[in-house]
Amino acid sequence: MAARVIVEPPGEGGGRRVRADGTVLGMAYSLHDLSVFMERAGLEGLDELDVAMTPLVEWHGGGPEEWPATD
């Protein structure tokens, strides 16, 4: 069974904390970052569009289009 990935709401710095099965993978600032974290978690072969559409990701506080710009 594949890991369940949770993308938390954007933080003050613009990033979104990413967890897989309860383990924090890091702060993502884009779909590219998220795809890298997912690959490290063993979910290989997903590009940015795949990551945005996969049911393996649970989005909290906004979907895949919510990446606040950082100053």
N, CA, C and O of each residue as an XYZ file, in Angstrom:
284
protein
N       0.835     -1.179      0.000
C       0.000      0.000      0.000
C       0.882      1.246      0.000
O       1.895      1.288      0.698
N       0.508      2.248     -0.770
C       1.293      3.470     -0.897
C       1.114      4.358      0.331
O       0.094      4.307      1.019
N       2.125      5.163      0.580
C       2.080      6.099      1.698
C       0.982      7.134      1.482
O       0.720      7.554      0.355
N       0.352      7.534      2.569
C      -0.626      8.626      2.520
C       0.128      9.920      2.771
O       0.780     10.068      3.804
N       0.044     10.846      1.849
C       0.785     12.099      1.925
C      -0.177     13.223      2.282
O      -1.220     13.384      1.648
N       0.180     14.002      3.304
C      -0.630     15.143      3.722
C       0.178     16.406      3.498
O       1.318     16.526      3.948
N      -0.440     17.352      2.790
C       0.167     18.667      2.569
C      -0.612     19.645      3.438
O      -1.802     19.874      3.223
N       0.073     20.214      4.417
C      -0.565     21.106      5.369
C      -0.788     22.493      4.773
O      -0.225     22.816      3.727
N      -1.607     23.317      5.432
C      -1.856     24.676      4.932
C      -0.565     25.482      4.840
O       0.397     25.207      5.557
N      -0.547     26.477      3.958
C       0.648     27.320      3.835
C       0.974     27.998      5.163
O       0.087     28.473      5.873
N       2.264     28.029      5.479
C       2.724     28.694      6.688
C       3.082     30.142      6.401
O       2.940     30.618      5.275
N       3.541     30.825      7.419
C       3.890     32.236      7.267
C       4.998     32.450      6.254
O       5.020     33.480      5.579
N       5.914     31.508      6.130
C       7.015     31.638      5.179
C       6.650     31.221      3.766
O       7.489     31.279      2.867
N       5.401     30.798      3.557
C       4.958     30.415      2.227
C       5.030     28.929      1.939
O       4.385     28.448      1.006
N       5.808     28.189      2.728
C       5.930     26.753      2.486
C       4.792     25.972      3.115
O       4.052     26.477      3.959
N       4.673     24.729      2.681
C       3.657     23.824      3.207
C       4.357     22.574      3.709
O       5.086     21.920      2.964
N       4.134     22.241      4.985
C       4.747     21.039      5.561
C       4.130     19.815      4.897
O       2.923     19.755      4.665
N       4.984     18.842      4.596
C       4.550     17.614      3.929
C       4.862     16.440      4.837
O       5.978     16.306      5.339
N       3.856     15.584      5.043
C       4.019     14.384      5.860
C       3.589     13.166      5.059
O       2.669     13.236      4.244
N       4.259     12.063      5.296
C       3.862     10.779      4.704
C       3.756      9.778      5.830
O       4.738      9.492      6.515
N       2.565      9.247      6.021
C       2.306      8.283      7.093
C       2.808      8.798      8.437
O       3.365      8.035      9.227
N       2.610     10.097      8.701
C       2.973     10.689      9.977
C       4.392     11.205     10.084
O       4.712     11.904     11.045
N       5.252     10.888      9.137
C       6.640     11.344      9.152
C       6.764     12.631      8.354
O       6.336     12.690      7.201
N       7.346     13.666      8.959
C       7.537     14.931      8.250
C       8.639     14.753      7.214
O       9.752     14.337      7.534
N       8.307     15.076      5.963
C       9.268     14.976      4.872
C       9.982     16.301      4.625
O      11.095     16.320      4.100
N       9.344     17.409      5.002
C       9.962     18.719      4.817
C       8.936     19.767      4.452
O       7.729     19.529      4.497
N       9.449     20.945      4.084
C       8.612     22.064      3.659
C       8.686     22.173      2.143
O       9.767     22.298      1.567
N       7.535     22.123      1.514
C       7.458     22.266      0.058
C       7.024     23.686     -0.281
O       6.160     24.260      0.382
N       7.627     24.234     -1.308
C       7.302     25.580     -1.768
C       6.715     25.557     -3.179
O       6.423     26.603     -3.758
N       6.545     24.337     -3.728
C       6.004     24.182     -5.074
C       5.629     22.721     -5.294
O       5.960     21.848     -4.491
N       4.932     22.476     -6.400
C       4.615     21.085     -6.757
C       5.886     20.300     -7.045
O       5.943     19.096     -6.797
N       6.895     20.968     -7.562
C       8.168     20.282     -7.821
C       8.751     19.749     -6.510
O       9.158     18.590     -6.429
N       8.786     20.612     -5.479
C       9.292     20.163     -4.176
C       8.499     18.961     -3.676
O       9.072     17.988     -3.185
N       7.180     19.037     -3.806
C       6.329     17.942     -3.352
C       6.633     16.657     -4.109
O       6.666     15.583     -3.508
N       6.856     16.747     -5.414
C       7.168     15.545     -6.198
C       8.489     14.929     -5.751
O       8.625     13.706     -5.749
N       9.465     15.757     -5.371
C      10.747     15.251     -4.870
C      10.545     14.525     -3.543
O      11.087     13.440     -3.337
N       9.760     15.128     -2.638
C       9.488     14.476     -1.350
C       8.777     13.147     -1.555
O       9.087     12.166     -0.879
N       7.838     13.109     -2.469
C       7.092     11.872     -2.717
C       8.007     10.788     -3.269
O       7.864      9.615     -2.926
N       8.940     11.178     -4.118
C       9.903     10.203     -4.645
C      10.751      9.638     -3.513
O      10.994      8.433     -3.457
N      11.197     10.501     -2.617
C      11.994     10.045     -1.465
C      11.193      9.117     -0.561
O      11.765      8.260      0.113
N       9.869      9.284     -0.544
C       9.002      8.431      0.271
C       8.664      7.117     -0.435
O       7.919      6.295      0.097
N       9.217      6.923     -1.636
C       9.001      5.676     -2.361
C       7.927      5.734     -3.422
O       7.605      4.710     -4.026
N       7.363      6.911     -3.667
C       6.329      7.078     -4.695
C       6.988      7.658     -5.940
O       6.879      8.852     -6.220
N       7.661      6.808     -6.667
C       8.470      7.241     -7.803
C       7.661      7.371     -9.083
O       6.611      6.749     -9.244
N       8.174      8.193     -9.989
C       7.598      8.308    -11.324
C       6.447      9.292    -11.428
O       5.719      9.282    -12.421
N       6.264     10.148    -10.420
C       5.186     11.131    -10.474
C       5.759     12.498    -10.828
O       6.646     13.002    -10.140
N       5.250     13.095    -11.902
C       5.677     14.456    -12.215
C       4.752     15.438    -11.501
O       3.877     15.025    -10.740
N       4.944     16.739    -11.744
C       4.172     17.751    -11.023
C       2.671     17.641    -11.277
O       1.878     17.828    -10.354
N       2.269     17.342    -12.503
C       0.847     17.186    -12.808
C       0.279     15.959    -12.097
O      -0.823     16.007    -11.552
N       1.032     14.867    -12.104
C       0.600     13.658    -11.390
C       0.399     13.937     -9.903
O      -0.584     13.501     -9.304
N       1.344     14.669     -9.318
C       1.277     14.986     -7.895
C       0.029     15.814     -7.593
O      -0.629     15.600     -6.574
N      -0.294     16.756     -8.475
C      -1.463     17.611     -8.273
C      -2.763     16.820     -8.361
O      -3.754     17.195     -7.735
N      -2.776     15.737     -9.127
C      -4.007     14.997     -9.393
C      -4.156     13.688     -8.614
O      -5.257     13.142     -8.545
N      -3.083     13.180     -8.034
C      -3.149     11.866     -7.399
C      -4.039     11.856     -6.151
O      -4.023     12.806     -5.369
N      -4.800     10.801     -5.969
C      -5.604     10.674     -4.746
C      -4.751     10.294     -3.524
O      -5.276     10.210     -2.414
N      -3.459     10.068     -3.715
C      -2.575      9.736     -2.603
C      -2.271     10.947     -1.732
O      -1.798     10.802     -0.605
N      -2.547     12.159     -2.260
C      -2.250     13.390     -1.528
C      -3.530     13.963     -0.946
O      -4.536     14.118     -1.638
N      -3.469     14.274      0.340
C      -4.572     14.925      1.040
C      -4.155     16.375      1.274
O      -3.194     16.651      1.992
N      -4.891     17.291      0.659
C      -4.561     18.719      0.727
C      -5.336     19.375      1.856
O      -6.558     19.249      1.927
N      -4.631     20.077      2.745
C      -5.259     20.809      3.836
C      -5.007     22.299      3.611
O      -3.884     22.695      3.298
N      -6.033     23.121      3.767
C      -5.853     24.571      3.654
C      -5.610     25.061      2.249
O      -4.930     26.070      2.058
N      -6.147     24.375      1.264
C      -5.972     24.760     -0.136
C      -5.389     23.619     -0.937
O      -4.669     22.772     -0.409
N      -5.706     23.606     -2.201
C      -5.264     22.529     -3.076
C      -3.897     22.762     -3.692
O      -3.117     23.574     -3.197
N      -3.608     22.053     -4.768
C      -2.287     22.102     -5.381
C      -1.930     23.453     -6.004
O      -0.776     23.685     -6.367
N      -2.913     24.341     -6.126
C      -2.629     25.658     -6.704
C      -2.242     26.686     -5.634
O      -1.899     27.820     -5.966
N      -2.295     26.299     -4.356
C      -2.014     27.224     -3.245
C      -0.553     27.175     -2.810
O      -0.174     26.385     -1.945
N       0.248     28.020     -3.413
C       1.651     28.152     -3.050
C       1.954     29.634     -2.915
O       2.408     30.255     -3.876
N       1.713     30.217     -1.740
C       1.921     31.654     -1.569
C       3.346     32.066     -1.924
O       4.315     31.383     -1.591
N       3.441     33.185     -2.599
C       4.763     33.709     -2.966
C       5.484     34.176     -1.715
O       4.875     34.731     -0.801
N       6.771     33.948     -1.687
C       7.577     34.442     -0.580
C       8.293     35.695     -1.023
O       8.687     35.821     -2.183
N       8.462     36.619     -0.103
C       9.138     37.881     -0.429
C      10.618     37.791     -0.175
O      11.342     38.762     -0.395
